[in-house]
Amino acid sequence: MVFNCLGCGISVSTKQKQCPYCKINNTESIEMLTGTASKPEKIEWREKVKGTILSYVQR
């Protein structure tokens, strides 16, 4: 799956834990997108990304 990095906004794969462009760690976003995070973490993450395109992810 491809998503936009929260640090730089460039499209990266969920197979890469770290953005190759800005070197930010995207493991939290990857867990949310793949559905491996717990329910309380998902709620906290949705508040963090509110207003971005990732806020529309239905999981």
Secondary structure by P-SEA (a helix, b strand, c coil): cbbbbccccccccccccccccccccaaaaaaaaaccccaaaaaaaaaaacccccccccc
